[in-house]
Amino acid sequence: MADEIKYEYKTVRTVRGTHGLVISKLQKDGWELVEQTQGTLRSTLGFRRPKKPQPWLLIGSAVAVLVILAIVIGVASALGDGGEETDRADKSTAAASEKPADRPTPTAAKSPAAKVITPQNDPEFAALLKADYCDEANLDFAARHEGEKIAFDGSIMNMAPHGDYDTRYDILLGPGDDGPNTAVGPAFKYEDANIADLELTGKNIPATVDPGDKFRFVAEVGEFNATQCLFFLHPVSTEVR
């Protein structure tokens, strides 16, 4: 039927306790919750919303304009090639006459050691560790520091097997020492990591880790998922505290 409504669909996985915020945010954008599955650590939410009609006439006009513009640029480029060929020949002759000894030897640039961001040397990161886990500051920090290293004292908030694995986990970290009771700061996540990936160091290294354990985390900044309010990290080292 011509008037039949067509939908687009979205599936979102959220950490336990955050699904209400995610549902509210997506409903403001016009999404309708149609399915919800509750897991031990995560919830899976299914949404749909009506598809917007495609402005095919406008798209066709834009394509036609681009084609005409490309033809005009190509003609102008062809007409200007004659003068450019002469200029290139003159420059090539001048370059050939230049003696190698006259050219300065480039100096190798020394790359400084990569800085590890900590609450002590970066006020922005210190403030982030005390902000709400869904605050836009998380997205700003992740976008500007992706791939860089951070270090902070924190604890394990929760962990669960990744998929069907028995030795790979999704681990939720929080700043401070409160473990599952952490109430402030980003919801940092190591996804699909085994115990060896954590690179445990320090005295009395445990064979495994559990919620509530306290560590000095050094990690590489990944992306911030604004829908799930999860700040993804990649483990570098984990020092027992």
DRENTI-43274 format. One line per 10 residues: number of its first residue (from 1); their letters; for each residue x, y, z of N, C-alpha, C. Coordinates in steps of 0.2 Angstrom, whole numbers, plus 5000, padded with zeros to 4 digits. Layout:
// DRENTI-43274
NUM = A = X,Y,Z,X,Y,Z,X,Y,Z  ...
This chain:
// DRENTI-43274
1 = MADEIKYEYK = 5004,4994,5000,5000,5000,5000,5004,5006,5000  5002,5011,4996,5006,5017,4996,5007,5021,5002  5002,5021,5007,5002,5024,5013,5005,5020,5019  5007,5014,5017,5010,5010,5023,5016,5013,5026  5017,5014,5032,5022,5017,5036,5028,5012,5036  5034,5015,5033,5040,5011,5034,5045,5013,5039  5048,5009,5043,5052,5010,5049,5059,5009,5048  5063,5012,5052,5070,5011,5052,5071,5008,5060  5076,5004,5061,5076,5000,5067,5083,5001,5070  5084,5001,5077,5090,5002,5080,5090,4998,5086
11 = TVRTVRGTHG = 5096,4994,5088,5097,4990,5094,5102,4993,5098  5101,4994,5104,5106,4997,5109,5107,4993,5115  5113,4992,5117,5115,4988,5123,5117,4993,5128  5114,4992,5134,5116,4997,5139,5118,4993,5145  5122,4997,5150,5124,4994,5156,5118,4994,5161  5118,4989,5165,5112,4989,5170,5112,4995,5174  5106,4998,5174,5104,5004,5178,5104,5010,5174  5106,5010,5167,5107,5016,5163,5101,5016,5157  5097,5010,5157,5093,5009,5152,5087,5015,5152  5085,5017,5158,5080,5022,5158,5082,5029,5155
21 = LVISKLQKDG = 5088,5031,5156,5091,5037,5153,5092,5036,5145  5094,5030,5143,5095,5029,5136,5088,5029,5132  5083,5026,5135,5076,5026,5132,5073,5033,5132  5074,5037,5137,5072,5044,5137,5075,5048,5132  5082,5047,5131,5086,5051,5126,5083,5049,5119  5082,5043,5117,5080,5041,5111,5073,5042,5109  5069,5042,5114,5062,5044,5113,5061,5052,5111  5066,5056,5114,5066,5063,5112,5068,5064,5104  5071,5059,5102,5073,5059,5095,5068,5055,5090  5063,5054,5093,5057,5051,5089,5057,5043,5089
31 = WELVEQTQGT = 5062,5040,5093,5062,5032,5092,5057,5029,5097  5054,5024,5095,5049,5020,5099,5052,5014,5102  5051,5013,5109,5054,5006,5111,5049,5001,5110  5052,4995,5106,5047,4990,5104,5049,4983,5108  5056,4983,5110,5058,4977,5113,5063,4978,5119  5063,4974,5124,5068,4975,5129,5070,4968,5132  5076,4967,5132,5079,4960,5135,5084,4962,5141  5083,4960,5147,5087,4961,5153,5092,4955,5154  5098,4957,5154,5104,4952,5155,5107,4954,5162  5112,4950,5164,5115,4951,5170,5118,4957,5171
41 = LRSTLGFRRP = 5122,4960,5166,5126,4966,5166,5123,4971,5161  5120,4968,5156,5118,4973,5151,5110,4972,5149  5107,4977,5146,5100,4976,5144,5101,4977,5136  5097,4974,5132,5096,4975,5125,5090,4978,5123  5090,4984,5120,5084,4988,5119,5083,4988,5111  5077,4987,5109,5075,4988,5102,5071,4994,5101  5072,4998,5096,5068,5004,5094,5067,5004,5087  5061,5008,5085,5060,5009,5078,5057,5016,5078  5057,5019,5072,5054,5026,5070,5053,5026,5063  5047,5030,5061,5046,5030,5054,5051,5033,5050
51 = KKPQPWLLIG = 5053,5030,5044,5058,5033,5039,5055,5039,5036  5060,5044,5035,5058,5050,5032,5059,5049,5025  5054,5052,5021,5054,5052,5014,5060,5055,5010  5063,5051,5005,5069,5054,5002,5067,5059,4997  5070,5065,4997,5069,5070,4992,5072,5069,4986  5070,5064,4982,5073,5062,4976,5074,5068,4971  5069,5072,4970,5070,5077,4965,5076,5082,4967  5076,5084,4973,5082,5088,4975,5088,5085,4974  5089,5078,4976,5095,5074,4975,5097,5074,4968  5092,5073,4963,5093,5073,4956,5096,5080,4953
61 = SAVAVLVILA = 5093,5085,4956,5095,5092,4954,5102,5093,4956  5104,5091,4962,5111,5092,4965,5116,5088,4961  5114,5082,4959,5119,5078,4955,5120,5081,4948  5115,5084,4945,5115,5087,4938,5120,5093,4939  5119,5097,4944,5123,5103,4945,5131,5101,4946  5132,5096,4950,5139,5093,4951,5142,5091,4944  5138,5088,4940,5141,5085,4934,5143,5091,4929  5138,5096,4929,5140,5102,4925,5146,5106,4928  5147,5106,4934,5152,5110,4937,5159,5106,4936  5159,5099,4936,5164,5095,4934,5167,5096,4927
71 = IVIGVASALG = 5162,5097,4923,5164,5098,4915,5167,5105,4915  5164,5110,4918,5167,5117,4918,5174,5117,4920  5175,5114,4926,5182,5114,4929,5187,5110,4924  5185,5104,4921,5189,5101,4917,5191,5105,4911  5186,5109,4908,5188,5113,4902,5193,5118,4904  5192,5121,4910,5196,5127,4912,5203,5124,4913  5204,5118,4916,5210,5115,4918,5214,5113,4911  5210,5111,4906,5213,5109,4900,5216,5115,4896  5213,5121,4897,5215,5127,4894,5221,5130,4897  5221,5129,4904,5227,5131,4907,5233,5127,4907
81 = DGGEETDRAD = 5233,5121,4904,5239,5116,4905,5245,5119,4901  5243,5123,4895,5249,5125,4891,5254,5129,4895  5251,5134,4898,5256,5139,4902,5259,5135,4907  5255,5130,4911,5258,5127,4916,5264,5122,4914  5264,5119,4908,5269,5115,4905,5275,5119,4905  5275,5125,4902,5281,5129,4901,5284,5131,4908  5279,5133,4913,5282,5134,4920,5285,5128,4923  5283,5122,4922,5286,5116,4925,5293,5115,4921  5293,5116,4915,5299,5115,4911,5305,5120,4914  5303,5126,4915,5308,5131,4918,5310,5129,4925
91 = KSTAAASEKP = 5305,5127,4929,5307,5125,4936,5311,5119,4936  5310,5114,4931,5314,5108,4931,5321,5109,4929  5322,5114,4924,5329,5116,4922,5333,5119,4928  5329,5124,4932,5332,5127,4937,5334,5122,4943  5330,5117,4944,5331,5112,4949,5337,5108,4947  5338,5106,4941,5343,5102,4938,5350,5105,4939  5350,5112,4938,5356,5116,4939,5359,5117,4946  5354,5116,4951,5356,5117,4958,5360,5111,4960  5366,5113,4963,5371,5108,4966,5368,5105,4972  5369,5098,4973,5367,5095,4979,5370,5098,4985
101 = ADRPTPTAAK = 5376,5100,4985,5379,5103,4991,5376,5109,4993  5372,5113,4989,5368,5119,4991,5362,5118,4995  5360,5111,4994,5353,5110,4998,5355,5108,5005  5351,5111,5010,5352,5110,5017,5351,5103,5019  5354,5100,5023,5353,5093,5026,5348,5094,5031  5342,5090,5030,5337,5090,5035,5339,5087,5041  5337,5091,5047,5338,5088,5054,5333,5084,5056  5335,5078,5058,5330,5073,5061,5326,5076,5067  5320,5076,5067,5316,5079,5073,5315,5074,5078  5317,5076,5084,5316,5071,5090,5309,5071,5092
111 = SPAAKVITPQ = 5306,5065,5093,5299,5065,5095,5299,5064,5103  5296,5069,5106,5296,5069,5114,5292,5062,5116  5294,5060,5122,5290,5054,5125,5283,5056,5126  5279,5051,5124,5272,5052,5125,5270,5053,5132  5266,5058,5133,5264,5060,5140,5258,5056,5142  5258,5054,5148,5253,5050,5151,5248,5055,5155  5242,5055,5153,5237,5060,5157,5235,5057,5163  5236,5061,5169,5234,5059,5175,5230,5065,5178  5226,5064,5184,5223,5069,5187,5227,5075,5190  5234,5073,5191,5238,5077,5194,5241,5082,5189
121 = NDPEFAALLK = 5242,5080,5183,5245,5084,5178,5240,5087,5173  5234,5085,5173,5229,5088,5168,5222,5089,5172  5221,5096,5173,5215,5098,5177,5208,5095,5174  5208,5095,5167,5202,5093,5163,5201,5086,5165  5206,5081,5165,5205,5074,5167,5203,5074,5174  5205,5078,5179,5204,5078,5186,5196,5079,5186  5194,5084,5183,5187,5086,5183,5182,5081,5180  5185,5077,5175,5181,5072,5171,5179,5066,5176  5184,5065,5180,5184,5059,5185,5178,5060,5191  5176,5067,5191,5171,5069,5196,5164,5070,5193
131 = ADYCDEANLD = 5164,5070,5186,5158,5072,5182,5153,5066,5182  5147,5068,5179,5142,5063,5178,5145,5058,5172  5143,5052,5173,5145,5047,5168,5142,5048,5161  5137,5052,5161,5134,5053,5154,5135,5061,5152  5139,5064,5156,5141,5071,5154,5144,5072,5147  5143,5077,5144,5146,5078,5137,5153,5079,5137  5156,5080,5143,5163,5081,5144,5166,5074,5143  5163,5069,5143,5166,5062,5142,5167,5062,5134  5162,5064,5130,5163,5064,5123,5168,5069,5120  5169,5075,5123,5174,5080,5121,5181,5077,5123
141 = FAARHEGEKI = 5182,5074,5129,5188,5071,5131,5190,5066,5126  5186,5061,5125,5187,5055,5121,5189,5058,5114  5186,5062,5111,5187,5065,5104,5194,5068,5103  5196,5072,5109,5202,5075,5108,5208,5071,5110  5207,5066,5114,5213,5062,5117,5213,5055,5115  5209,5053,5110,5209,5046,5107,5216,5043,5105  5217,5038,5108,5224,5035,5106,5229,5037,5112  5228,5042,5116,5233,5044,5121,5232,5039,5127  5237,5040,5132,5236,5036,5138,5234,5040,5144  5230,5037,5148,5228,5040,5154,5230,5035,5160
151 = AFDGSIMNMA = 5230,5038,5166,5232,5034,5172,5228,5037,5178  5225,5032,5182,5221,5034,5187,5220,5029,5192  5218,5031,5199,5217,5026,5204,5209,5024,5203  5208,5018,5203,5201,5016,5202,5199,5009,5205  5193,5006,5203,5191,5000,5206,5187,4997,5201  5186,4990,5201,5181,4986,5197,5174,4987,5199  5170,4990,5195,5163,4991,5197,5159,4984,5195  5160,4981,5190,5157,4975,5188,5160,4971,5182  5159,4965,5181,5162,4961,5176,5158,4955,5174  5158,4953,5168,5154,4948,5166,5157,4945,5160
161 = PHGDYDTRYD = 5156,4938,5158,5159,4935,5153,5157,4938,5146  5162,4939,5142,5160,4942,5135,5157,4937,5131  5151,4938,5129,5148,4933,5124,5148,4926,5128  5150,4921,5124,5150,4914,5126,5157,4912,5129  5161,4916,5130,5168,4915,5132,5168,4914,5140  5172,4909,5142,5173,4908,5150,5179,4912,5152  5184,4914,5148,5190,4917,5151,5191,4924,5148  5186,4927,5144,5186,4934,5142,5180,4938,5145  5181,4944,5146,5176,4947,5150,5175,4954,5147  5169,4957,5149,5168,4964,5149,5168,4967,5156
171 = ILLGPGDDGP = 5173,4972,5157,5175,4974,5164,5173,4981,5164  5169,4983,5169,5167,4990,5170,5171,4993,5176  5175,4999,5174,5179,5002,5179,5176,5009,5181  5178,5011,5187,5176,5017,5190,5182,5020,5194  5182,5027,5194,5187,5030,5198,5186,5030,5205  5191,5030,5209,5190,5029,5216,5190,5022,5219  5188,5021,5225,5189,5014,5228,5182,5011,5230  5176,5013,5227,5170,5011,5229,5167,5005,5225  5171,5003,5220,5169,4997,5217,5162,4997,5214  5157,4992,5215,5150,4992,5213,5146,4998,5215
181 = NTAVGPAFKY = 5149,5002,5221,5145,5007,5223,5147,5014,5221  5152,5014,5216,5154,5020,5213,5148,5024,5210  5148,5031,5212,5142,5035,5210,5144,5041,5206  5151,5042,5205,5153,5048,5201,5158,5046,5196  5159,5050,5191,5164,5048,5186,5162,5044,5180  5166,5044,5175,5164,5040,5169,5163,5032,5170  5159,5029,5166,5159,5022,5167,5164,5019,5161  5170,5018,5164,5175,5016,5159,5174,5008,5158  5175,5006,5152,5174,4999,5150,5180,4996,5146  5182,4990,5149,5187,4986,5145,5182,4980,5142
191 = EDANIADLEL = 5182,4980,5135,5178,4975,5132,5182,4969,5129  5179,4963,5130,5182,4957,5127,5190,4957,5129  5191,4957,5136,5198,4957,5138,5199,4950,5143  5204,4947,5142,5206,4942,5147,5211,4944,5153  5212,4940,5158,5216,4943,5163,5223,4945,5161  5226,4941,5156,5233,4943,5154,5233,4949,5150  5227,4952,5147,5227,4958,5144,5228,4964,5149  5226,4963,5155,5226,4968,5160,5234,4970,5162  5238,4965,5160,5246,4967,5162,5246,4968,5169  5244,4964,5174,5244,4965,5181,5252,4966,5183
201 = TGKNIPATVD = 5253,4971,5188,5259,4972,5191,5258,4973,5198  5264,4974,5201,5264,4976,5209,5265,4970,5213  5264,4971,5219,5265,4965,5224,5259,4961,5225  5259,4955,5226,5254,4950,5227,5249,4950,5221  5252,4949,5215,5248,4949,5209,5243,4943,5209  5236,4945,5209,5231,4940,5209,5230,4935,5203  5228,4929,5204,5227,4925,5198,5221,4927,5194  5216,4931,5197,5210,4934,5193,5208,4940,5197  5203,4943,5194,5201,4950,5197,5193,4949,5198  5191,4953,5203,5184,4953,5205,5181,4960,5206
211 = PGDKFRFVAE = 5175,4961,5206,5172,4968,5207,5174,4970,5214  5176,4976,5215,5178,4979,5221,5186,4979,5222  5189,4976,5218,5196,4976,5218,5199,4983,5216  5204,4985,5219,5207,4992,5218,5214,4991,5214  5214,4996,5209,5221,4996,5205,5222,5003,5203  5229,5003,5201,5231,5009,5197,5231,5007,5190  5226,5010,5186,5225,5008,5179,5228,5013,5174  5232,5010,5170,5235,5014,5164,5232,5011,5158  5228,5016,5154,5225,5013,5148,5225,5018,5142  5223,5016,5136,5223,5020,5130,5216,5022,5129
221 = VGEFNATQCL = 5215,5028,5128,5208,5031,5127,5205,5029,5120  5199,5026,5121,5195,5024,5115,5190,5029,5114  5184,5026,5112,5178,5031,5110,5173,5031,5116  5169,5036,5116,5164,5037,5121,5157,5036,5117  5153,5031,5119,5147,5029,5116,5142,5033,5120  5139,5039,5117,5135,5043,5120,5128,5040,5121  5126,5035,5117,5120,5032,5118,5120,5027,5124  5125,5024,5125,5126,5019,5131,5129,5023,5137  5132,5028,5136,5135,5032,5141,5141,5028,5144  5145,5024,5139,5151,5020,5141,5157,5023,5138
231 = FFLHPVSTEV = 5162,5024,5142,5169,5026,5139,5173,5021,5139  5175,5019,5132,5179,5013,5131,5186,5014,5132  5190,5010,5135,5197,5010,5136,5200,5004,5133  5207,5004,5132,5211,4998,5130,5216,4997,5136  5217,4992,5139,5221,4991,5145,5229,4991,5143  5233,4995,5147,5240,4995,5146,5244,4992,5151  5242,4994,5157,5245,4990,5163,5240,4991,5169  5240,4987,5174,5235,4987,5180,5239,4985,5186  5241,4990,5190,5245,4989,5196,5240,4988,5202  5242,4983,5206,5238,4982,5212,5239,4987,5217
241 = R = 5234,4989,5220,5235,4994,5226,5233,4991,5233
